[in-house]
Amino acid sequence: MDKRIKVMHLVGGMELGGVSKLVKYDVENSHREVFDVRVCCLGILGEYGLELREKGYSIKAFGLSRSWKHPIKNLLSLVDTFRYLKYQDIDILNAHLFIPGIIGRLFGKLLRTPGVIHTTHNIMYPRWEPFFNRLLERFTSRVIVDSYAVKKKLIGAGQTDQIITVIYNGIDENEFAPDSNILDVRDQHNISPDDIVLGNISGLQFYKGHDFLLDVFAKLSLIHKQVHLMLIGDGEEKANLVNKARELKIDSKVHFLGRRTNIPPLIRSMDIMVHPSRWEGFGIILAEAMYCGIPVVASDRGGIPEVVEDEKCGYTHPFGDTDAFVDSISKLILDQELRTQLGANGKSRVKRMFTVETMMQAYSKTYKEIIRAL
């Protein structure tokens, strides 16, 4: 008889992104003699989901659409999801983000699932999310967040302090072995080895602050002629950003690379990562850049200052302070030794605090505490 703790992650989908990557890490790195970890996607499998399936892990998707243009189809998808979960004999259901968090906690109650976790990284819908979090707290064994900034935000919105656990995200060091394709990335975009490359890897969404980043880069490009900006990611803001780069007359130096799967060589092709988000719960890409020895200049919003130690691993500034961003990036452009030193500090910090091993120890401890409390 299998006496392992059965953990089911409930997610919207497993497309490329920070949350999906963390779920993937949990599936791949959980102690298999203790945990049986599976994934249920309300929507589509996505790139990470397909990767897990190819490796033989248990993952299933139900095709729930993000829009409700076809309500019957969506309702049938939810019914199928409920039936699937009913026969999985789950010990812990870990529901990620807002919509899966609502569905997961309701399904967990109906199915009498022993432990139900809501893992969240932000309050994405401030008009509705705090209400649902308070309403469904009675069905929630634990709330997991990835920074103390998110915990503070949830408490301010009425969540009970005692059920919130902070677990910092971690990176898989094996993914970031030295890569020889760095110059290939630059060659593909006619970037000289002597040029300075600023980079940003994130979905092209308003809250990520790419519009502000273009303003910063426009000022920088007047001071430093051999500087380029690589934007890796896609999203609803792309057309607006392309137009803005053209209007600012920086389009020849701004490279839109789209969605990419092979992230490490892209990070290593950068000299500086710039990440001016309007809000960020943690920012796993920042830890990845730091591990690669790349200094970071970022906003001081959300959990970013918990990741990037100001003036040690890079610089953090208030969102919208163009001059501060320009000054810090200029300082790094002009001083290679400073870039190297901050990069080394960043890698040391990640190895100490933000590895997948450290993250998995914390998750394992939390899962076991929930089971012991039953």
C-alpha positions in Angstrom: 0.0 0.0 0.0 1.3 3.4 -1.0 1.6 5.5 2.2 3.2 8.5 0.6 1.7 11.9 1.1 -0.2 12.7 -2.1 0.1 16.3 -3.2 -1.9 17.7 -6.1 -0.9 21.1 -7.5 -3.9 22.9 -9.0 -2.9 25.6 -11.5 -4.4 27.6 -14.4 -1.8 26.1 -16.8 1.8 25.2 -17.1 2.9 27.7 -19.7 6.3 29.4 -19.4 6.3 31.6 -16.3 7.6 31.8 -12.7 4.7 30.1 -11.0 4.7 27.2 -13.5 8.5 26.8 -13.1 8.2 26.6 -9.3 5.5 23.9 -9.6 7.7 22.0 -12.1 10.6 22.2 -9.6 8.3 20.8 -6.8 7.3 17.9 -9.0 10.8 17.1 -10.1 12.6 17.5 -6.7 10.2 16.2 -4.1 11.4 13.2 -2.1 9.7 10.4 -4.0 9.8 8.0 -1.1 7.7 10.5 1.0 5.6 12.4 -1.5 3.6 11.6 -4.6 3.3 15.0 -6.4 1.0 15.5 -9.3 -0.4 18.5 -11.3 -3.9 19.3 -12.4 -4.2 22.2 -15.0 -7.5 23.9 -15.3 -6.5 25.2 -18.7 -3.8 23.9 -21.0 -0.6 21.9 -20.3 1.8 24.5 -21.7 5.5 24.1 -22.3 6.4 23.0 -18.7 3.4 20.7 -18.6 4.5 18.9 -21.8 8.0 18.6 -20.4 6.7 17.0 -17.2 4.5 14.6 -19.2 7.4 13.6 -21.4 9.4 12.8 -18.2 6.7 10.5 -17.0 5.1 12.6 -14.3 1.4 12.6 -13.6 -0.2 15.8 -15.1 -3.6 16.4 -16.6 -5.3 19.4 -18.3 -9.0 20.2 -18.7 -9.1 23.0 -21.2 -10.8 25.7 -19.1 -10.8 29.0 -21.1 -9.7 32.2 -19.5 -12.7 33.9 -21.1 -16.3 32.8 -20.6 -17.5 33.2 -24.2 -18.4 29.5 -24.1 -19.8 29.0 -20.6 -21.2 25.5 -21.2 -17.7 24.3 -22.2 -16.1 25.9 -19.2 -18.7 24.4 -16.8 -18.1 20.9 -18.3 -14.4 21.4 -17.9 -14.9 22.2 -14.2 -17.1 19.2 -13.7 -14.5 17.0 -15.3 -11.8 18.5 -13.1 -13.9 17.8 -10.0 -14.5 14.2 -11.0 -10.8 13.7 -11.7 -9.8 15.1 -8.3 -12.5 13.1 -6.6 -10.7 9.8 -7.5 -7.1 10.9 -6.8 -7.2 10.2 -3.0 -5.4 13.5 -2.3 -3.9 14.4 1.0 -2.9 18.0 0.2 -4.3 20.2 -2.6 -2.1 23.1 -3.3 -4.0 25.7 -5.4 -1.9 28.5 -7.0 -3.0 32.1 -7.6 -6.5 33.6 -7.7 -8.9 31.6 -9.8 -7.4 28.2 -9.0 -7.3 29.3 -5.4 -11.1 29.8 -5.4 -11.8 26.6 -7.2 -9.3 24.6 -5.3 -10.6 25.6 -1.9 -14.2 25.0 -2.8 -13.4 21.6 -4.4 -11.2 20.8 -1.4 -14.2 21.4 1.0 -16.6 19.4 -1.2 -14.2 16.5 -1.5 -13.2 16.7 2.2 -9.5 16.9 1.2 -7.5 16.8 4.5 -5.1 19.7 3.7 -5.8 22.6 1.3 -3.1 25.2 0.6 -3.5 28.5 -1.3 -0.2 29.6 -2.7 -0.3 33.2 -3.9 2.3 35.7 -5.1 0.2 38.9 -5.1 -3.2 40.4 -4.9 -3.9 40.7 -8.6 -7.6 41.7 -8.2 -7.8 44.2 -5.3 -11.5 44.8 -5.6 -12.4 41.1 -5.3 -9.5 38.9 -4.1 -9.4 40.1 -0.4 -13.1 39.3 -0.1 -12.7 35.8 -1.5 -9.6 35.1 0.6 -11.5 36.1 3.8 -14.5 34.1 2.8 -12.6 30.9 1.9 -10.1 31.1 4.8 -12.2 28.6 6.8 -11.5 26.1 4.0 -7.7 26.8 4.0 -5.1 24.9 6.0 -2.3 27.2 5.0 -1.5 30.2 2.8 2.0 30.1 1.2 3.6 33.3 -0.1 7.0 33.9 -1.5 8.0 37.1 0.3 7.3 39.0 3.5 6.0 41.9 1.3 3.2 39.6 0.1 2.5 38.4 3.6 2.2 42.0 4.8 -0.1 42.9 1.9 -2.4 39.9 2.6 -2.6 40.7 6.3 -3.5 44.3 5.4 -6.3 43.0 3.3 -7.7 40.9 6.2 -6.0 37.6 6.0 -5.1 35.9 9.3 -1.4 36.1 10.1 -1.1 32.7 11.8 -2.0 30.6 8.6 0.5 32.4 6.3 3.9 30.8 5.7 6.7 32.6 3.8 8.7 30.3 1.5 11.2 32.0 -0.7 11.4 30.7 -4.3 14.5 28.8 -5.4 16.4 28.1 -8.6 17.7 24.9 -10.0 21.5 25.4 -10.2 21.8 22.5 -12.7 19.9 24.7 -15.3 22.6 27.3 -15.2 25.8 25.5 -16.1 28.2 27.7 -18.1 27.0 28.0 -21.7 28.9 28.6 -24.9 26.1 30.2 -26.8 26.4 33.7 -25.3 28.1 35.2 -28.4 25.6 33.4 -30.6 22.7 35.3 -29.0 24.6 38.6 -29.6 25.5 37.7 -33.2 21.9 36.9 -34.0 21.0 40.6 -33.2 24.2 42.3 -34.5 25.4 43.1 -31.1 29.2 43.4 -30.8 31.0 41.6 -27.9 32.1 45.1 -26.8 28.6 46.5 -26.6 26.7 46.7 -23.3 23.5 44.7 -23.2 20.7 45.5 -20.8 18.1 42.8 -20.5 14.6 42.1 -19.1 12.9 38.7 -19.1 9.2 38.9 -18.2 5.7 38.9 -19.8 5.0 42.1 -21.7 2.3 43.2 -19.2 1.6 46.6 -17.9 2.5 45.8 -14.3 6.0 44.7 -15.4 6.9 48.3 -16.2 8.4 48.0 -19.7 7.0 51.4 -20.7 9.0 53.0 -17.9 12.1 50.9 -18.9 11.9 52.3 -22.5 11.9 55.9 -21.0 15.0 55.0 -19.0 16.7 53.4 -22.0 16.0 56.4 -24.2 17.9 58.7 -21.7 20.7 56.1 -21.4 21.1 55.8 -25.2 21.8 59.6 -25.4 24.7 59.1 -23.0 26.1 55.7 -24.0 26.1 54.9 -27.7 27.1 51.3 -27.5 24.2 50.1 -25.4 21.4 47.7 -26.4 18.2 46.5 -24.7 16.9 42.9 -25.1 13.3 42.3 -24.1 12.5 38.6 -23.7 8.8 37.7 -23.4 5.5 38.3 -25.0 2.1 39.7 -24.0 -0.7 42.2 -24.6 1.6 45.3 -24.3 3.9 44.3 -27.1 2.3 46.5 -29.8 2.3 49.5 -27.5 5.9 49.0 -26.6 7.1 48.5 -30.2 5.3 51.8 -31.1 6.8 53.6 -28.1 10.3 52.4 -29.0 9.8 53.8 -32.5 8.4 57.1 -31.2 11.5 57.4 -28.9 13.8 56.7 -31.8 15.4 53.8 -30.0 13.9 51.0 -32.0 17.2 50.1 -33.7 18.7 49.3 -30.2 15.7 47.6 -28.6 15.4 43.9 -29.5 12.1 42.2 -29.0 13.0 38.5 -28.7 9.6 37.1 -27.9 8.9 34.0 -25.7 12.0 31.8 -25.2 12.5 28.5 -23.4 16.3 28.4 -23.2 16.8 31.2 -20.7 20.3 30.7 -19.3 22.3 31.7 -22.4 20.0 34.8 -22.8 20.8 35.8 -19.2 24.5 35.2 -19.7 24.5 37.4 -22.8 23.5 40.4 -20.7 25.7 42.8 -18.8 23.0 44.2 -16.6 19.4 43.0 -15.9 16.9 45.8 -15.5 13.6 45.0 -13.9 11.4 48.0 -13.1 8.1 46.2 -12.1 5.2 48.2 -10.7 4.8 45.1 -8.3 6.5 41.8 -7.9 5.9 39.2 -5.3 9.4 37.8 -5.5 10.8 37.8 -9.1 12.5 34.4 -9.7 14.2 35.8 -12.8 16.1 38.2 -10.6 17.5 35.2 -8.6 18.4 33.5 -11.9 20.3 36.6 -13.1 22.1 36.9 -9.8 23.2 33.3 -9.9 24.6 33.9 -13.4 26.7 36.8 -11.9 24.6 39.5 -13.6 24.0 42.7 -11.5 20.4 43.8 -11.2 18.8 47.3 -11.3 15.2 47.0 -10.2 12.3 48.8 -8.6 11.9 48.6 -4.9 8.3 47.3 -5.1 6.9 44.2 -3.4 9.4 41.5 -2.5 12.2 42.7 -4.8 14.3 44.2 -2.0 14.2 40.8 -0.3 15.9 39.3 -3.3 18.2 42.1 -4.5 20.2 43.5 -1.6 20.7 47.2 -2.5 24.3 48.2 -3.3 25.4 44.7 -2.7 24.0 42.7 -5.6 22.7 45.6 -7.6 20.5 48.7 -7.0 16.8 49.1 -6.2 14.9 52.4 -6.7 11.4 53.7 -6.5 9.4 52.9 -9.6 9.2 56.0 -11.9 12.5 57.5 -10.7 14.1 57.8 -14.1 17.2 59.6 -13.0 18.0 57.1 -10.3 17.7 54.2 -12.7 19.8 56.0 -15.3 22.5 56.9 -12.8 22.8 53.4 -11.4 22.9 51.7 -14.9 25.4 54.3 -16.1 27.6 53.5 -13.1 27.6 49.9 -14.0 28.2 50.5 -17.7 31.3 52.5 -16.9 32.7 50.1 -14.3 33.3 46.5 -15.3 34.9 45.7 -11.9 31.8 46.9 -10.1 29.6 44.7 -12.4 31.8 41.8 -11.6 31.8 42.4 -7.8 28.0 42.9 -7.6 27.5 39.9 -9.8 29.7 37.7 -7.5 27.8 39.0 -4.4 24.5 38.2 -6.1 25.5 34.6 -6.9 26.7 34.1 -3.3 23.3 35.4 -2.0 21.3 33.1 -4.2 23.4 30.0 -3.3 22.8 30.9 0.4 19.1 31.7 0.3 17.3 30.9 -3.0 18.1 27.4 -4.2 15.5 24.8 -5.1 16.9 22.6 -2.3 16.2 25.2 0.3 12.7 25.8 -1.1 11.9 22.1 -1.2 13.0 21.6 2.4 10.5 24.4 3.4 7.7 22.9 1.3 8.3 19.4 2.7 8.3 20.7 6.2 5.0 22.6 5.6 3.3 19.5 4.0 4.3 17.3 6.9 3.1 19.9 9.5 -0.3 20.0 7.8 -0.6 16.2 7.8 0.5 16.0 11.5 -2.1 18.6 12.5 -5.0 16.6 11.0 
